[in-house]
Amino acid sequence: MAIQTIQPRPALEQAVACRACGHPLGEPFLDLGMMPLVNSYRSPERLAEAEPFFPLRVQFCERCYLVQLEHVACPDQVFSEYAYFSSYSDSWLRHARQYCHDMVRRLGLTPEQHVVEIASNDGYLLQHFVPFGIPVLGIEPAANVAAVAREKGIETLVAFFGEETARRLRDAGKTADLLVANNVLGHVPRPDDFLAGVSVLLEARGVATFEFPHLLRLVVETQFDTIYHEHVSYLSLHALDGLLAACGLVAFDVEELPTHGGSLRVHVCHAGRAARAPTPAVEAVREHERAAGVTRSERLHRFAADVVRVKCGLLEFLSDARRQGLRSAAYGAAAKGTVLLNYCGVGREFVEFVVDRSPHKQGRFVPGTLIPIRDPSVVFQERPDLLLILPWNLREEIMQQMSGIRSWGGHFVVPVPEVQVHA
């Protein structure tokens, strides 16, 4: 009798207490159902294999205001072979280049100082410091992505970042005058350990900057599709303040950015006598959060009701389009697209295929729905009537790239925060 080998499911940790302050957590305020790991794109050879799905439910800490997932997948399963490469977004590359130039001017960085980026991906950002002669180091947990950065000449350590990694680097003489962490703080299961590592690695008068999607924008604009298992926490400045204070750090400036549907860039330094004076922007953002209600559970429950409204609206639109005989495709095999399609129950009966610029995704299938992923040129061969933009935060860039669909009367569709049709 043949014995079937069962592949182990990725480990799943369920939180019973807040990851920031240890306060007991109540019932989730949002339940997006069972969800695959959003970057686990299926190859043709693996289509017949069982695909693991996990609960995607969100909780709120009444004490420190941290919004967080109830269940978290093992980081080794998520990041060991990663499919997201930052360099395939032109607008994100422009954003990174501008940041580097601004920080060189603002901090007066010289070749005698060091820049370290945590979750440095494929070197998309650090490459812009190289022309200034400033030494850089990337820290990236995904070995396949780090290899691309090394091909660009960016020194990259393959590791998960935390206090232990920071101490090893400091003992080896590697510290940071500028430490960059873009869209990573919300990914880590232990933000206290991550920020303790920042405190260890950051020079006494150094500056760290954290960029992350702002919880306020997520709630106000119903950006529920940015919630998935890689994103353990959903951050406000209120929640970050407590995390920083516990590690001897403090925010001294905040910028509100349009990236990822609305992000914060928080400038951080060591607390104490050497701390930099806070700008008025810090208290302004805190007040904005209080006014928007993101520190109150009742506002989060209203957000959950809005999520259901978005789902119903999208399904009604796609159903009407199908009844009219219209053909639909989608652009961007992004993580948020996987969440949207799976939560709304949108499969190939509504969306025939998804296109993406990344060759690492082409020829594969969207997790859960198994919609095929193709090169963008397929749109011009198949000529669908509707092109659903899944990474809606890049809609202007995508509509410019794909403007040719207008030649046959094609329309763009943006699903969040409500269905919008663009000729």
C-alpha positions in Angstrom: 0.0 0.0 0.0 1.4 3.4 -1.0 2.0 5.9 1.8 1.1 9.5 1.0 3.5 12.1 2.4 1.5 14.9 4.1 3.3 18.3 3.8 3.3 20.1 7.2 1.0 23.1 7.4 2.7 26.4 8.2 2.7 27.0 11.9 0.0 29.3 13.2 0.2 31.3 16.4 -3.0 32.6 18.1 -2.6 35.7 20.2 -4.4 35.9 23.5 -2.7 39.0 24.7 -1.6 42.2 23.0 1.8 41.9 21.3 2.8 45.3 22.4 1.7 45.6 26.0 0.4 42.2 27.1 -3.1 43.3 27.8 -5.8 40.6 27.3 -7.5 40.9 23.9 -11.3 40.7 23.4 -13.2 39.2 20.4 -12.1 40.2 17.0 -13.9 43.2 15.5 -13.3 42.0 11.9 -13.4 38.6 10.3 -12.3 38.2 6.7 -12.8 34.4 6.8 -10.3 31.8 5.8 -7.4 33.2 3.6 -4.4 31.7 1.9 -0.9 33.2 2.4 -1.1 36.0 -0.1 2.3 35.6 -1.7 2.1 31.8 -2.0 1.6 31.9 -5.8 0.8 28.5 -7.2 2.9 27.0 -9.9 1.2 24.8 -12.6 2.8 21.7 -11.1 1.2 22.4 -7.7 -2.3 23.2 -8.8 -3.6 19.8 -7.6 -2.1 20.1 -4.2 -4.2 21.0 -1.2 -3.7 24.7 -0.4 -3.6 25.8 3.3 -6.0 28.5 4.4 -5.9 30.3 7.8 -8.3 32.5 9.8 -7.9 36.2 9.1 -9.4 38.0 12.1 -8.4 41.3 13.6 -8.4 42.5 17.2 -7.9 45.8 19.1 -6.1 46.5 22.3 -8.1 48.8 24.5 -5.0 49.8 26.5 -2.3 50.7 23.9 -4.5 51.0 20.7 -2.6 48.4 18.7 -4.7 46.7 16.0 -3.4 43.2 15.3 -4.1 39.8 13.9 -5.5 37.1 16.0 -3.6 34.4 14.1 -0.1 34.8 12.7 1.6 32.5 10.2 5.2 31.4 10.8 7.6 34.0 9.3 9.8 31.3 7.9 6.9 30.0 5.8 6.1 33.5 4.5 9.5 35.0 3.8 11.8 32.0 2.9 11.0 32.3 -0.8 9.3 35.7 -1.3 7.6 36.9 -4.5 7.4 40.6 -3.8 10.2 42.7 -5.5 10.0 46.4 -4.9 11.7 47.4 -8.1 8.7 46.5 -10.3 6.8 49.7 -9.3 8.1 52.9 -11.0 6.3 55.1 -8.5 7.8 53.3 -5.5 11.3 53.6 -7.0 10.8 57.4 -7.5 9.6 57.6 -3.8 12.7 55.7 -2.6 15.1 57.9 -4.7 13.5 61.1 -3.4 13.8 59.8 0.2 17.5 59.1 -0.2 18.3 62.5 -1.6 16.2 64.3 1.1 17.8 62.4 3.9 21.4 63.1 2.6 20.6 66.8 2.7 18.6 66.8 5.9 21.1 64.8 8.0 24.2 65.9 6.1 25.3 62.3 5.5 28.8 61.7 4.4 31.0 58.7 3.4 32.1 58.5 7.0 28.6 57.5 8.1 26.5 54.4 7.6 23.0 53.6 6.4 21.3 50.4 7.3 17.9 49.3 5.9 15.8 46.6 7.5 13.7 44.5 5.1 15.8 46.0 2.2 14.2 43.8 -0.4 16.0 43.9 -3.8 18.1 47.0 -3.0 15.4 49.3 -4.5 16.3 52.0 -1.9 19.9 51.5 -0.8 21.1 51.7 -4.4 20.4 55.5 -4.3 22.8 56.1 -1.5 25.7 54.5 -3.4 26.4 57.5 -5.8 27.0 59.6 -2.6 29.7 57.2 -1.5 27.8 56.4 1.7 28.3 52.8 3.0 25.1 50.8 3.1 24.0 47.5 4.5 20.7 45.7 3.8 19.1 43.2 6.1 16.6 41.0 4.3 15.0 37.7 5.4 14.2 36.4 2.0 17.3 34.8 0.4 16.0 34.9 -3.1 15.3 38.6 -2.9 18.6 39.4 -1.1 20.4 37.7 -4.0 19.0 40.3 -6.4 20.3 43.1 -4.2 23.7 41.6 -4.0 23.8 41.4 -7.8 23.4 45.2 -7.7 26.4 45.5 -5.4 24.4 46.1 -2.2 25.8 44.3 0.8 22.9 42.3 2.2 22.6 40.1 5.3 20.0 37.4 5.1 18.4 37.5 8.5 15.3 38.3 10.5 15.9 41.5 12.4 15.6 41.8 16.2 17.7 42.5 19.2 20.0 39.5 18.8 20.8 40.4 15.1 21.4 44.0 16.1 23.9 43.0 18.9 25.8 40.7 16.5 26.1 43.6 14.0 27.1 46.1 16.7 29.8 43.7 18.0 31.1 43.5 14.5 31.4 47.2 14.3 28.3 47.8 12.1 26.0 50.5 13.4 23.6 53.0 11.8 23.7 56.7 11.5 20.5 56.4 9.5 18.4 53.3 9.9 15.5 52.8 7.4 12.6 50.5 7.9 9.9 50.8 5.2 6.8 48.7 5.5 8.3 46.2 7.9 7.3 47.2 11.4 3.8 45.9 10.9 5.1 42.5 9.7 7.0 41.5 12.8 5.3 39.2 15.4 7.3 40.8 18.2 7.5 44.6 17.6 9.1 45.0 21.1 12.1 42.8 20.0 12.3 44.6 16.7 12.4 48.1 18.2 14.9 46.9 20.9 17.1 45.9 18.0 16.7 49.4 16.5 17.8 50.9 19.8 20.9 48.7 19.9 21.9 49.4 16.3 21.2 53.1 16.1 24.1 55.5 16.9 23.7 57.8 19.9 22.7 60.7 17.7 21.4 58.6 14.8 18.0 58.8 13.2 15.6 55.9 12.3 12.7 56.4 10.0 9.7 54.0 9.8 7.2 54.0 7.0 4.0 52.1 7.4 0.4 52.3 6.1 -1.5 54.5 8.5 -4.4 52.8 10.4 -6.4 56.0 10.1 -6.4 55.8 6.3 -7.2 52.1 6.4 -10.3 52.7 8.5 -11.5 55.9 6.9 -11.1 54.6 3.4 -12.1 51.0 4.0 -8.8 49.6 2.9 -9.5 46.2 4.3 -7.5 44.4 1.5 -4.3 45.6 3.1 -5.0 43.2 5.9 -3.3 39.8 5.5 -1.2 37.4 7.4 2.2 39.1 6.6 0.8 42.2 8.3 0.7 41.3 11.9 0.0 44.9 13.2 -1.9 47.9 11.8 -0.3 51.0 13.2 -1.3 54.4 14.4 1.1 56.9 15.9 -0.7 56.4 19.3 0.2 52.7 19.2 3.8 53.4 18.1 4.4 55.9 20.8 4.1 53.2 23.5 6.3 50.7 21.6 9.0 53.3 21.2 8.9 54.5 24.8 9.4 50.9 26.1 12.7 50.8 24.0 14.1 54.2 25.0 13.1 55.8 21.7 10.9 58.7 20.7 9.2 60.1 17.6 10.4 63.7 16.8 8.8 64.2 13.4 6.1 62.7 11.3 5.3 63.0 7.6 2.0 62.0 6.0 2.6 60.3 2.6 0.4 59.1 -0.2 2.1 55.8 -0.6 0.2 52.5 -0.1 -3.0 54.4 0.1 -1.8 56.7 2.9 1.3 56.1 5.1 3.2 57.7 7.9 6.9 58.3 7.9 7.9 58.6 11.5 11.4 60.0 12.4 12.8 58.5 15.6 15.8 59.1 17.8 17.0 57.9 21.2 15.1 59.5 24.1 16.7 61.4 26.9 18.9 64.5 27.0 20.2 63.9 23.4 16.6 63.7 21.9 15.7 66.0 19.1 13.0 68.6 19.7 9.6 67.4 18.4 8.0 69.2 15.5 4.4 70.3 15.6 3.5 67.6 13.1 3.8 64.9 15.8 1.0 66.3 18.0 -1.0 67.2 14.9 -1.1 63.6 13.7 -2.1 62.4 17.2 -5.0 64.8 17.3 -6.0 63.7 13.8 -6.1 60.1 15.0 -8.2 61.0 18.0 -10.7 62.9 15.9 -11.0 60.0 13.4 -11.8 57.6 16.3 -9.0 55.0 15.6 -8.4 54.8 19.3 -12.0 53.7 20.0 -13.4 50.2 19.4 -16.8 51.4 18.3 -15.2 53.2 15.2 -13.5 49.9 14.3 -16.8 48.1 14.4 -18.2 50.6 12.0 -15.3 50.0 9.7 -16.1 46.2 9.7 -19.6 47.0 8.5 -18.1 49.2 5.7 -16.1 46.2 4.6 -19.2 44.1 4.0 -20.7 47.0 2.0 -17.6 47.0 -0.3 -17.9 43.3 -0.8 -21.6 43.5 -1.8 -20.9 46.4 -4.1 -18.1 44.7 -6.0 -20.1 41.4 -6.4 -23.2 43.3 -7.7 -21.0 45.2 -10.2 -19.2 42.1 -11.5 -22.5 40.1 -11.6 -24.2 42.8 -13.7 -21.2 43.0 -16.0 -21.3 39.2 -16.5 -25.0 39.3 -17.3 -24.4 42.0 -19.9 -21.8 39.8 -21.6 -18.8 42.0 -20.6 -15.4 40.3 -20.1 -13.3 41.2 -17.2 -9.6 40.9 -16.3 -7.5 42.4 -13.6 -4.1 44.2 -13.3 -1.6 43.5 -10.5 -1.2 40.2 -8.7 -0.6 42.1 -5.5 -1.2 40.8 -2.0 -4.1 43.2 -1.6 -5.6 41.7 -4.7 -5.4 38.2 -3.3 -7.3 39.4 -0.2 -10.0 41.2 -2.2 -10.6 38.3 -4.6 -10.8 35.7 -1.9 -12.9 37.6 0.6 -15.3 38.7 -2.0 -15.5 35.2 -3.6 -14.3 36.4 -7.0 -13.0 33.6 -9.2 -12.5 32.9 -12.9 -16.2 33.2 -13.5 -15.8 36.9 -13.0 -12.1 37.6 -13.7 -10.6 35.6 -16.6 -6.9 36.4 -15.8 -4.7 38.8 -13.9 -1.6 40.5 -15.4 1.5 41.6 -13.6 4.8 43.1 -14.6 6.9 40.8 -12.4 8.3 37.8 -14.2 8.4 36.1 -10.8 4.6 35.9 -10.8 3.8 35.4 -14.5 2.8 31.8 -15.3 1.7 31.2 -11.7 -1.8 31.4 -10.2 -3.4 33.8 -7.6 -3.5 32.0 -4.2 -6.9 30.7 -3.3 -8.8 31.7 -6.5 -6.2 30.1 -8.8 -6.8 32.8 -11.4 -3.9 32.6 -13.9 -1.3 35.4 -13.9 0.0 36.6 -17.3 2.2 39.3 -18.8 0.5 42.7 -19.3 0.7 42.2 -23.1 -2.1 39.6 -22.8 -4.6 42.4 -22.1 -4.0 43.8 -25.6 -4.4 40.3 -27.1 -7.6 39.4 -25.3 -9.1 42.9 -25.2 -11.3 42.6 -22.1 -14.1 45.2 -21.6 -13.1 45.8 -17.9 -9.7 45.9 -16.3 -10.0 45.7 -12.5 -7.1 47.5 -10.8 -6.2 45.4 -7.7 -3.3 47.5 -6.4 -5.6 50.6 -6.3 -2.9 52.7 -4.6 -1.0 52.6 -8.0 -4.1 53.3 -10.1 -2.7 56.4 -11.8 0.5 54.6 -12.8 -1.4 51.6 -14.0 -4.0 53.6 -16.0 -1.1 55.4 -17.7 0.7 52.2 -18.5 -2.4 50.5 -19.8 -4.1 53.5 -21.5 -4.3 51.5 -24.7 -7.4 49.6 -23.6 -9.4 52.8 -24.4 -8.8 52.0 -28.1 -11.5 49.3 -28.0 -13.7 50.9 -25.4 -12.2 49.2 -22.4 -12.7 50.7 -18.9 -10.7 50.7 -15.7 -12.4 49.6 -12.5 -11.1 50.6 -9.0 -12.8 48.5 -6.3 -11.8 50.3 -3.0 -13.3 52.1 -1.2 -16.2 51.6 -3.6 -16.5 50.6 -7.2 -15.3 53.4 -9.5 -15.3 53.1 -13.3 -12.8 55.1 -15.4 -13.1 55.5 -19.1 
